[in-house]
């Protein structure tokens, strides 16, 4: 943030939203819809530039990272609700924060970060794939390619063998179908990109990729495609 203190952030939020949001203690309240967000305004973080640079997948420019490095404070917002029906509330508070001095946004549940310019360029109303890709990223090891971040939508993440052809495309299509077609998968369900493509069986598991890691672990579990 470009704001300097808890009080300045509070006053800017109330003024910008014309009283629709208030900030008291460590809670932001949407007065009209009675929605709460936990919020903490913290001092300068010397590692913030590196954190945004490492998690932006090269999409944040050097100039934007330099601007982020000159931040005055960091605002941490925690929103407990998950699922598409609640996502617009989270996006609203992000938009407000960016419009009152925010320089970028980083999602701790997936590690992805976005500059203010990037965020403002996204067309969430028309591009469902954009919604997915803004919140979900992929990690790999010797065994698996895995998504991380689907718990923001209240859904399992998914993993597949790293030897699979074009695995990130397959996992993206799977997550997109799971999210926007309200698909229900059970042990033994099958998934295929088309009738001519390979068929994969579904195994429902706990999140064996990020077990014990507070932010990244998906409490809804993980789907393994075989």
TIVOSE-497420 format. One record per residue: x, y, z of N, C-alpha, C, O in turn. Coordinates in steps of 0.05 Angstrom, whole numbers. Layout:
{pt {X,Y,Z},{X,Y,Z},{X,Y,Z},{X,Y,Z}} ...
***
This chain:
{pt {17,-24,0},{0,0,0},{17,25,0},{40,25,10}} {pt {6,47,-11},{20,73,-10},{11,88,15},{23,109,22}} {pt {-9,78,29},{-18,91,54},{2,84,76},{17,64,75}} {pt {3,101,97},{24,99,117},{17,86,143},{34,77,158}} {pt {-9,83,149},{-17,74,175},{-44,61,175},{-59,63,156}} {pt {-50,47,197},{-77,36,202},{-98,58,199},{-119,54,186}} {pt {-93,81,212},{-113,102,212},{-117,114,184},{-140,119,176}} {pt {-95,117,169},{-98,128,142},{-113,109,124},{-129,117,108}} {pt {-107,83,127},{-121,63,111},{-151,63,118},{-168,62,100}} {pt {-157,64,144},{-185,64,153},{-200,88,142},{-222,85,131}} {pt {-188,112,144},{-202,136,135},{-205,136,105},{-226,145,95}} {pt {-185,126,90},{-187,125,61},{-208,106,52},{-223,111,33}} {pt {-210,83,65},{-230,63,58},{-258,74,62},{-275,71,45}} {pt {-263,86,85},{-289,97,91},{-296,119,72},{-319,120,62}} {pt {-277,136,66},{-283,159,48},{-288,149,19},{-307,157,6}} {pt {-271,130,10},{-274,121,-18},{-300,105,-22},{-313,108,-43}} {pt {-308,90,-2},{-332,73,-5},{-357,88,5},{-379,77,6}} {pt {-354,113,13},{-376,130,23},{-390,116,46},{-415,117,48}} {pt {-375,104,64},{-386,91,88},{-397,64,84},{-407,52,103}} {pt {-395,53,60},{-406,26,55},{-388,5,69},{-397,-17,75}} {pt {-363,12,73},{-344,-6,88},{-333,10,111},{-327,34,108}} {pt {-331,-3,134},{-318,9,157},{-297,-10,167},{-298,-34,163}} {pt {-277,2,181},{-254,-14,191},{-251,-8,220},{-243,15,228}} {pt {-257,-27,237},{-255,-24,266},{-240,-47,278},{-246,-71,272}} {pt {-220,-41,294},{-203,-63,305},{-188,-77,283},{-173,-65,268}} {pt {-193,-103,281},{-180,-118,259},{-201,-129,240},{-197,-150,227}} {pt {-224,-115,237},{-245,-125,220},{-255,-103,201},{-260,-80,210}} {pt {-257,-109,175},{-270,-93,156},{-299,-103,153},{-303,-128,149}} {pt {-318,-86,154},{-346,-94,152},{-359,-81,128},{-358,-56,125}} {pt {-371,-97,110},{-388,-87,89},{-415,-82,102},{-430,-101,108}} {pt {-421,-57,107},{-444,-49,123},{-470,-59,110},{-488,-68,124}} {pt {-473,-56,84},{-498,-62,71},{-503,-92,70},{-526,-101,74}} {pt {-482,-109,66},{-486,-137,63},{-478,-153,87},{-479,-178,87}} {pt {-468,-139,108},{-461,-152,133},{-439,-173,129},{-441,-195,141}} {pt {-420,-167,112},{-398,-186,106},{-373,-176,120},{-366,-152,118}} {pt {-358,-194,133},{-335,-186,148},{-309,-198,136},{-309,-220,124}} {pt {-288,-182,138},{-261,-191,130},{-242,-185,153},{-243,-163,164}} {pt {-226,-204,160},{-205,-198,180},{-183,-182,165},{-177,-187,142}} {pt {-173,-162,179},{-154,-144,166},{-133,-134,185},{-139,-128,208}} {pt {-108,-134,176},{-86,-124,192},{-68,-107,174},{-60,-115,153}} {pt {-62,-83,183},{-44,-65,169},{-17,-66,183},{-14,-60,206}} {pt {3,-75,168},{30,-80,179},{50,-61,167},{45,-48,146}} {pt {73,-59,180},{95,-41,171},{108,-52,146},{101,-74,136}} {pt {127,-37,136},{142,-45,112},{154,-72,115},{165,-80,136}} {pt {152,-88,93},{164,-115,92},{187,-114,71},{182,-110,47}} {pt {211,-118,80},{234,-115,63},{235,-137,41},{250,-134,22}} {pt {220,-159,45},{220,-181,26},{197,-179,6},{194,-198,-11}} {pt {181,-158,7},{157,-158,-9},{163,-157,-39},{148,-170,-55}} {pt {183,-143,-48},{190,-142,-76},{198,-170,-86},{189,-178,-107}} {pt {214,-184,-70},{222,-211,-78},{198,-230,-79},{196,-247,-96}} {pt {180,-227,-59},{157,-244,-58},{139,-240,-82},{129,-260,-94}} {pt {134,-215,-90},{118,-210,-114},{132,-219,-139},{119,-230,-157}} {pt {158,-214,-141},{173,-222,-165},{173,-252,-169},{169,-261,-191}} {pt {177,-267,-147},{178,-296,-150},{151,-309,-156},{150,-330,-167}} {pt {130,-295,-148},{103,-308,-150},{87,-296,-173},{63,-303,-176}} {pt {99,-279,-189},{83,-266,-211},{86,-281,-237},{72,-274,-256}} {pt {102,-302,-238},{107,-317,-262},{116,-299,-285},{109,-304,-309}} {pt {131,-278,-279},{143,-260,-299},{124,-239,-310},{130,-225,-329}} {pt {100,-237,-298},{80,-219,-309},{82,-191,-297},{69,-172,-308}} {pt {96,-187,-275},{100,-161,-264},{126,-149,-273},{147,-162,-271}} {pt {125,-125,-284},{148,-113,-296},{168,-104,-275},{162,-102,-251}} {pt {193,-98,-284},{214,-89,-266},{205,-62,-253},{209,-58,-229}} {pt {194,-44,-269},{185,-18,-259},{163,-22,-238},{163,-8,-217}} {pt {145,-40,-242},{123,-45,-223},{135,-57,-197},{126,-50,-175}} {pt {154,-75,-199},{167,-86,-176},{182,-65,-160},{183,-65,-135}} {pt {195,-46,-174},{208,-24,-160},{188,-6,-145},{194,3,-123}} {pt {165,-2,-157},{144,13,-144},{134,-1,-119},{131,11,-98}} {pt {130,-28,-122},{122,-44,-99},{143,-43,-77},{136,-43,-53}} {pt {168,-43,-84},{190,-42,-65},{189,-17,-47},{200,-17,-25}} {pt {177,4,-57},{175,30,-43},{150,32,-26},{143,54,-18}} {pt {136,10,-22},{111,10,-7},{115,21,22},{137,20,33}} {pt {93,31,32},{93,42,60},{82,23,80},{88,24,104}} {pt {65,4,71},{52,-15,89},{41,-38,74},{39,-38,49}} {pt {35,-59,88},{23,-84,76},{-3,-89,91},{-4,-90,115}} {pt {-24,-93,75},{-50,-99,86},{-56,-129,81},{-57,-138,59}} {pt {-60,-143,103},{-67,-172,102},{-97,-175,107},{-108,-167,127}} {pt {-111,-187,87},{-140,-191,89},{-145,-221,88},{-136,-235,71}} {pt {-161,-230,107},{-170,-258,108},{-200,-259,105},{-215,-246,120}} {pt {-209,-275,86},{-237,-278,80},{-244,-308,82},{-233,-324,68}} {pt {-262,-315,100},{-267,-343,107},{-284,-358,86},{-281,-382,83}} {pt {-302,-344,73},{-321,-357,55},{-307,-366,29},{-289,-353,19}} {pt {-315,-389,19},{-304,-400,-6},{-326,-405,-26},{-350,-407,-18}} {pt {-319,-406,-51},{-338,-412,-72},{-343,-388,-90},{-339,-365,-83}} {pt {-352,-394,-115},{-357,-373,-134},{-377,-352,-125},{-374,-328,-131}} {pt {-397,-361,-110},{-418,-343,-102},{-408,-321,-83},{-421,-300,-79}} {pt {-385,-326,-70},{-373,-307,-52},{-349,-292,-64},{-340,-272,-52}} {pt {-340,-301,-87},{-315,-290,-97},{-317,-260,-103},{-297,-245,-100}} {pt {-340,-251,-112},{-342,-223,-119},{-339,-205,-95},{-330,-182,-98}} {pt {-346,-215,-71},{-341,-199,-47},{-311,-195,-42},{-302,-173,-36}} {pt {-296,-216,-46},{-267,-214,-43},{-255,-195,-64},{-238,-179,-58}} {pt {-264,-198,-89},{-254,-180,-110},{-262,-151,-105},{-246,-133,-111}} {pt {-285,-146,-93},{-293,-119,-87},{-274,-106,-67},{-265,-83,-71}} {pt {-267,-121,-46},{-249,-109,-26},{-221,-105,-37},{-207,-86,-30}} {pt {-213,-123,-55},{-187,-120,-69},{-187,-95,-85},{-168,-79,-85}} {pt {-209,-91,-100},{-211,-67,-117},{-210,-41,-101},{-197,-22,-108}} {pt {-224,-41,-78},{-224,-18,-61},{-195,-12,-51},{-186,11,-51}} {pt {-181,-33,-42},{-154,-30,-32},{-136,-19,-54},{-119,-1,-48}} {pt {-138,-29,-78},{-121,-19,-100},{-127,10,-107},{-110,25,-114}} {pt {-152,17,-105},{-161,44,-112},{-154,65,-91},{-155,89,-97}} {pt {-147,56,-67},{-140,76,-46},{-110,74,-39},{-101,82,-18}} {pt {-94,64,-58},{-65,64,-54},{-51,37,-57},{-27,36,-54}} {pt {-66,16,-62},{-54,-10,-65},{-37,-12,-90},{-42,1,-110}} {pt {-15,-27,-88},{4,-30,-110},{3,-57,-123},{13,-61,-145}} {pt {-10,-76,-110},{-12,-103,-121},{-26,-121,-101},{-32,-113,-79}} {pt {-32,-146,-110},{-46,-165,-93},{-32,-192,-95},{-25,-201,-117}} {pt {-29,-206,-72},{-16,-232,-72},{-35,-251,-56},{-43,-244,-34}} {pt {-41,-274,-68},{-58,-293,-55},{-41,-314,-41},{-26,-329,-54}} {pt {-44,-315,-15},{-27,-334,1},{-36,-363,-3},{-20,-381,2}} {pt {-61,-367,-11},{-70,-395,-14},{-59,-409,-39},{-59,-433,-41}} {pt {-49,-393,-58},{-37,-405,-82},{-9,-394,-87},{7,-407,-101}} {pt {-2,-371,-76},{24,-359,-81},{24,-339,-105},{44,-326,-109}} {pt {3,-338,-120},{2,-320,-143},{0,-291,-136},{-13,-284,-117}} {pt {14,-274,-151},{13,-245,-146},{7,-231,-172},{13,-240,-194}} {pt {-4,-206,-169},{-12,-190,-192},{-7,-161,-185},{-12,-152,-163}} {pt {4,-146,-204},{6,-117,-200},{-21,-104,-203},{-40,-116,-213}} {pt {-22,-79,-194},{-47,-64,-197},{-56,-62,-226},{-79,-66,-233}} {pt {-37,-56,-244},{-43,-54,-273},{-53,-80,-284},{-72,-81,-300}} {pt {-40,-102,-276},{-50,-128,-286},{-78,-134,-276},{-95,-142,-292}} {pt {-83,-130,-251},{-109,-135,-239},{-131,-120,-253},{-152,-130,-260}} {pt {-125,-94,-258},{-145,-77,-271},{-150,-84,-300},{-170,-76,-312}} {pt {-132,-99,-312},{-135,-107,-340},{-152,-133,-343},{-160,-139,-365}} {pt {-157,-147,-322},{-171,-172,-323},{-201,-167,-328},{-213,-149,-317}} {pt {-213,-185,-344},{-242,-182,-350},{-256,-206,-337},{-263,-226,-350}} {pt {-261,-204,-311},{-273,-226,-296},{-302,-231,-304},{-312,-254,-301}} {pt {-316,-211,-313},{-344,-214,-320},{-349,-232,-344},{-370,-244,-346}} {pt {-330,-233,-362},{-334,-247,-387},{-315,-271,-391},{-321,-289,-406}} {pt {-293,-271,-377},{-273,-292,-381},{-270,-310,-357},{-256,-304,-338}} {pt {-284,-333,-358},{-284,-351,-335},{-256,-364,-332},{-248,-369,-309}} {pt {-242,-368,-354},{-215,-379,-352},{-196,-359,-337},{-178,-367,-323}} {pt {-201,-333,-341},{-186,-313,-327},{-189,-315,-297},{-170,-312,-282}} {pt {-214,-320,-288},{-220,-323,-260},{-203,-346,-248},{-191,-343,-227}} {pt {-203,-368,-263},{-188,-392,-254},{-158,-386,-252},{-145,-391,-232}} {pt {-147,-375,-274},{-119,-371,-276},{-108,-349,-257},{-84,-348,-251}} {pt {-126,-331,-248},{-117,-311,-230},{-113,-322,-202},{-97,-310,-186}} {pt {-126,-344,-196},{-125,-354,-168},{-110,-381,-166},{-103,-389,-144}} {pt {-105,-395,-188},{-94,-422,-187},{-69,-423,-203},{-67,-414,-225}} {pt {-48,-436,-191},{-23,-440,-206},{-16,-469,-205},{-30,-486,-193}} {pt {6,-476,-218},{15,-504,-220},{44,-506,-209},{60,-489,-213}} {pt {48,-528,-195},{75,-535,-186},{82,-563,-195},{64,-579,-201}} {pt {107,-569,-196},{115,-596,-206},{138,-606,-189},{154,-591,-178}} {pt {139,-633,-187},{162,-647,-176},{168,-671,-193},{158,-672,-216}} {pt {184,-689,-184},{191,-712,-201},{168,-730,-207},{169,-745,-227}} {pt {147,-730,-190},{125,-748,-194},{100,-735,-206},{87,-747,-224}} {pt {93,-711,-197},{67,-699,-204},{69,-670,-214},{87,-655,-207}} {pt {50,-663,-231},{43,-636,-237},{17,-631,-221},{-2,-647,-223}} {pt {16,-609,-206},{-7,-605,-188},{-17,-577,-188},{-1,-558,-191}} {pt {-43,-573,-186},{-54,-546,-182},{-53,-540,-153},{-54,-557,-136}} {pt {-53,-514,-147},{-55,-504,-120},{-71,-478,-120},{-67,-461,-136}} {pt {-90,-477,-102},{-107,-453,-100},{-136,-457,-103},{-152,-439,-100}} {pt {-145,-482,-111},{-173,-486,-116},{-190,-484,-91},{-215,-482,-93}} {pt {-178,-485,-67},{-194,-483,-43},{-207,-456,-40},{-226,-452,-24}} {pt {-198,-435,-55},{-212,-410,-55},{-240,-412,-67},{-258,-396,-61}} {pt {-244,-433,-84},{-270,-438,-96},{-285,-460,-80},{-307,-467,-88}} {pt {-273,-470,-59},{-286,-491,-44},{-285,-518,-57},{-302,-535,-53}} {pt {-264,-523,-74},{-261,-547,-89},{-234,-560,-85},{-215,-546,-76}} {pt {-232,-586,-91},{-206,-600,-89},{-187,-589,-111},{-195,-580,-132}} {pt {-161,-591,-104},{-141,-587,-125},{-137,-614,-139},{-149,-634,-132}} {pt {-120,-614,-160},{-118,-638,-177},{-88,-642,-184},{-73,-623,-188}} {pt {-80,-667,-185},{-53,-675,-193},{-53,-697,-213},{-72,-712,-215}} {pt {-32,-698,-229},{-29,-719,-249},{1,-725,-253},{18,-708,-246}} {pt {7,-748,-263},{35,-756,-267},{50,-735,-284},{39,-725,-304}} {pt {74,-728,-276},{90,-709,-291},{98,-719,-319},{108,-704,-335}} {pt {94,-745,-324},{100,-756,-350},{78,-753,-370},{81,-760,-393}} {pt {55,-742,-361},{32,-738,-379},{38,-717,-400},{52,-698,-394}} {pt {28,-722,-424},{32,-702,-445},{15,-677,-439},{-9,-679,-432}} {pt {27,-653,-441},{14,-628,-437},{-3,-627,-411},{-27,-622,-413}} {pt {9,-633,-388},{-7,-636,-364},{-20,-611,-354},{-43,-612,-344}} {pt {-8,-587,-357},{-20,-563,-347},{-46,-556,-362},{-65,-546,-351}} {pt {-46,-562,-388},{-70,-557,-404},{-92,-576,-394},{-115,-568,-391}} {pt {-86,-601,-390},{-105,-621,-381},{-116,-613,-353},{-141,-614,-349}} {pt {-99,-605,-335},{-108,-598,-308},{-124,-572,-308},{-144,-569,-293}} {pt {-117,-553,-326},{-132,-528,-328},{-160,-534,-338},{-180,-524,-328}} {pt {-162,-551,-358},{-189,-559,-369},{-205,-573,-348},{-229,-569,-346}} {pt {-192,-591,-333},{-206,-605,-312},{-217,-586,-291},{-240,-587,-284}} {pt {-200,-568,-281},{-208,-549,-261},{-230,-530,-271},{-249,-524,-256}} {pt {-228,-522,-296},{-248,-504,-308},{-275,-518,-309},{-295,-506,-303}} {pt {-274,-543,-318},{-299,-559,-320},{-311,-564,-292},{-335,-561,-287}} {pt {-293,-571,-273},{-302,-576,-245},{-315,-551,-233},{-336,-553,-219}} {pt {-303,-528,-238},{-313,-503,-226},{-338,-492,-239},{-357,-485,-225}} {pt {-338,-490,-265},{-359,-476,-279},{-382,-493,-289},{-402,-483,-298}} {pt {-378,-520,-289},{-400,-538,-296},{-412,-552,-271},{-429,-569,-274}} {pt {-402,-543,-248},{-411,-555,-222},{-410,-586,-223},{-428,-599,-213}} {pt {-389,-596,-235},{-385,-625,-237},{-380,-637,-210},{-366,-625,-193}} {pt {-391,-660,-205},{-386,-675,-180},{-370,-700,-186},{-379,-717,-201}} {pt {-347,-702,-175},{-329,-725,-179},{-328,-743,-155},{-326,-733,-132}} {pt {-329,-769,-159},{-326,-788,-137},{-304,-807,-145},{-295,-808,-168}} {pt {-295,-823,-125},{-275,-844,-131},{-286,-862,-153},{-308,-872,-152}} {pt {-269,-865,-174},{-277,-882,-196},{-290,-867,-219},{-295,-879,-240}} {pt {-297,-841,-215},{-308,-825,-237},{-286,-823,-259},{-263,-829,-254}} {pt {-295,-816,-283},{-276,-813,-305},{-277,-786,-317},{-297,-772,-315}} {pt {-255,-778,-330},{-254,-752,-343},{-238,-754,-368},{-217,-768,-369}} {pt {-247,-741,-389},{-232,-740,-414},{-238,-713,-428},{-259,-701,-425}} {pt {-218,-703,-442},{-222,-677,-456},{-241,-679,-479},{-255,-660,-486}} {pt {-243,-703,-491},{-262,-708,-513},{-264,-738,-517},{-249,-753,-504}} {pt {-282,-747,-534},{-286,-776,-538},{-261,-788,-551},{-257,-812,-548}} {pt {-245,-772,-564},{-221,-783,-578},{-196,-781,-560},{-175,-790,-569}} {pt {-199,-769,-537},{-175,-765,-519},{-174,-787,-498},{-195,-800,-493}} {pt {-151,-791,-486},{-149,-812,-464},{-168,-806,-442},{-175,-783,-436}} {pt {-177,-828,-429},{-195,-826,-406},{-180,-830,-381},{-163,-848,-379}} {pt {-185,-813,-361},{-171,-814,-335},{-191,-821,-313},{-214,-811,-313}} {pt {-182,-838,-295},{-199,-845,-271},{-192,-826,-248},{-170,-816,-246}} {pt {-212,-821,-232},{-210,-801,-210},{-206,-816,-183},{-221,-834,-177}} {pt {-186,-807,-168},{-183,-817,-141},{-184,-793,-122},{-169,-774,-125}} {pt {-202,-794,-102},{-205,-772,-83},{-187,-777,-59},{-189,-799,-47}} {pt {-169,-758,-52},{-150,-762,-31},{-149,-736,-13},{-160,-716,-21}} {pt {-136,-738,10},{-129,-714,24},{-106,-700,8},{-95,-712,-11}} {pt {-100,-676,15},{-80,-661,0},{-52,-671,6},{-38,-660,23}} {pt {-44,-692,-7},{-18,-704,-2},{5,-688,-12},{28,-692,-4}} {pt {0,-668,-29},{21,-651,-39},{29,-630,-18},{53,-625,-14}} {pt {10,-618,-5},{16,-596,13},{6,-601,41},{-1,-583,56}} {pt {6,-627,49},{-3,-634,76},{14,-620,97},{38,-621,97}} {pt {0,-606,116},{13,-593,138},{23,-565,132},{33,-552,150}} {pt {19,-555,107},{27,-528,100},{3,-510,101},{-15,-512,85}} {pt {2,-492,121},{-22,-478,128},{-37,-464,105},{-61,-469,101}} {pt {-23,-448,89},{-36,-433,68},{-42,-450,44},{-64,-448,32}} {pt {-23,-467,36},{-26,-482,11},{-43,-507,13},{-55,-515,-7}} {pt {-44,-520,37},{-58,-545,39},{-88,-540,33},{-100,-522,44}} {pt {-99,-557,16},{-127,-555,9},{-144,-571,28},{-142,-596,28}} {pt {-161,-559,45},{-177,-573,64},{-199,-590,51},{-210,-608,64}} {pt {-205,-585,26},{-225,-600,12},{-214,-626,-1},{-229,-642,-11}} {pt {-187,-628,-1},{-175,-652,-12},{-161,-647,-39},{-159,-625,-48}} {pt {-153,-669,-51},{-140,-669,-76},{-149,-692,-93},{-152,-714,-84}} {pt {-153,-687,-119},{-160,-707,-138},{-135,-716,-153},{-120,-699,-163}} {pt {-131,-742,-154},{-109,-753,-170},{-121,-766,-195},{-139,-783,-193}} {pt {-112,-757,-218},{-120,-768,-244},{-101,-790,-252},{-77,-785,-253}} {pt {-111,-814,-258},{-95,-836,-266},{-101,-844,-295},{-90,-863,-305}} 
***
